[in-house]
Structures are given as C-alpha cells and as structure tokens.
Amino acid sequence: MRKLLIVQIILVVLVVAGFYLQQGQAVALSALFGGSIALVNSLLLAWRVRRAGRTAEKDETRGAFTLYLGAIERFVLTLIGFVVGMGTLKLSPFPMLVSFAVAQLGYWIGARENLRVERQ
C-alpha cells in the first residue's frame, strides 16, 4: 500500500506543479484539494481492508459487510469533498477533477504493479 500512496502522491504533486506553472496558485490549490480527496480515499480503503481481514477471521459475513461499508464511506467522502471544495471553498472544478482522476489512475497503476510482483 505504501508504494501505491507514493505513486499517487508523486502524480498529484506533478499535476499541482503543472497547474501552478500554467495558471497560478489558486488553481494549484484546487488541484491539491482534488488530489487530497483521492489520497484520503486510498488511506480509508487500506484501513477498511485491514479491518475487514481481521473481522473476517471471526465472521466472514461481517468482514464482507465491512468492505461494503468502506465503499459507501469512500463514495460519500468523495461527494462531500467535492461539495466542500467547489461549493463552500469555491475552488476551480476542472483542476480538482483532473488531480482526483490522475491520483485514481495512479492507484490503478500501482495496484497493477503490486499484482505483477505478487504473481512472480
């Protein structure tokens, strides 16, 4: 999981830097906010997976329920993050979405790398 987070952090930093160089600090902060939503999602996922694993040792049904609950939490957290960012803080939507999407892409890339290493 550490490698996944590092990949995501690097990608978010690159996106934020790109927006900063192209459009300035305010737009870069929007990108940072969007990337942070994705990073918090990844941390929450890691925590829920560990918790579900421990719970599943005792009761498989509750372990699966813990994973479903985690998916709902991440979805709601993402919605709240975007509402706060765009609605309350009035951050620019495009950089937020781009940074969030790139961080999610980084998660996918990192996950594929982990699977490749595990297969060997």
N, C-alpha and C positions, 0 to 999 in steps of 0.2 A: 504494500500500500504506500509505503514511503516513496518508492520510485514513481508511482502514479501521481502523487501530490507534487513531486519535484517537476515532473513533466508539465503538469498543469500550471504550476507557479511560473515556470520559465515562459510558457506560452502567454500567460496573462501579462507578465512583465513586458514581453515583446510587443504585444498589442497595445498596452498602455503607452509604451515609449513611442510607438508609431503614431498613435493619436496625438500624443503630446507634441511631437515634432511637426505634425501636419496641421493641427488645429488648436493647440494650446492646452493650458492646464485644466480648464473647466471640462473640456471634452475628455481629457485623460482621466479625470476623476470619475466621470461617468463609466468609462471602460473599466476602471479599477473596481468600482462598485459591482458591475455585472460579473466580472471575473471572480470577485469575492463570494457572490452568491453560489457559483459553481463549486468553489473550494469548500465552502461550508457544507454544501450538499455531499461532497465526497467524504468529508470528515464524519458527517452524520451516517452515511452509508457504512463506513468502516466500523463505527461504533455499534450500529444495529446488527451487522453481520456477526461481529464478535459476541454480542449479547445473544443473538439467535442461536449461535453454535452452543453456547453454554446452556441455554434453555432447552434446546433440542436433545441434549444428553439425558434430560429428565423426562421431557414430554415433546415428542416430535410435532404434535399439533400446535402447541404453544410456540415452538420455535418458528414454524411457518407463519403463524399469526404475527410474530414479532417482525418478520421480514415484510409482511404486507403493511403493517402499521408504519414501518420505516419508509416504505414507498409513498404512503399517504402523507407522512410528515414532510418528506422532501418536496413533494408536489406543492403542498400548502406553503412551505417555506419559500419556495421559488416564487409563487404568486405574491406572497406578502413582500418579498424582496423587491420585485419589480413595481408593485404598487407604491411602496415607500420611496423607491428610487425615482420613479417617473412622476408619481402623484405628489408626494409630500416634499421631496427634496428638489423636484423639478429638474432632474438630470436628463441629459440628452438620451433619447431611447436607442438610437442606432448604435453608438459605441457600447452601451450596456449589453445589447443583444449580441453584437459581434464578439465581445470579450467572453460573454457567457457561452456562446456557441463554440468558440475556439477552445475554451477550457474543457468543455464537454468532449470535444474532438480529442483533446489531449488525454482525457480519461480513457477514451476508446482505444487510442493508440497504445497507451501504457498497459491497458488490460490485455491487448493482443500480444504485446511483448511478454507479459507475465505468463500467458498461456503457452507461448512458444518455448519459454525457458522450462516450464513445468513438463512439457512433453518430452524433452530431451533426457 
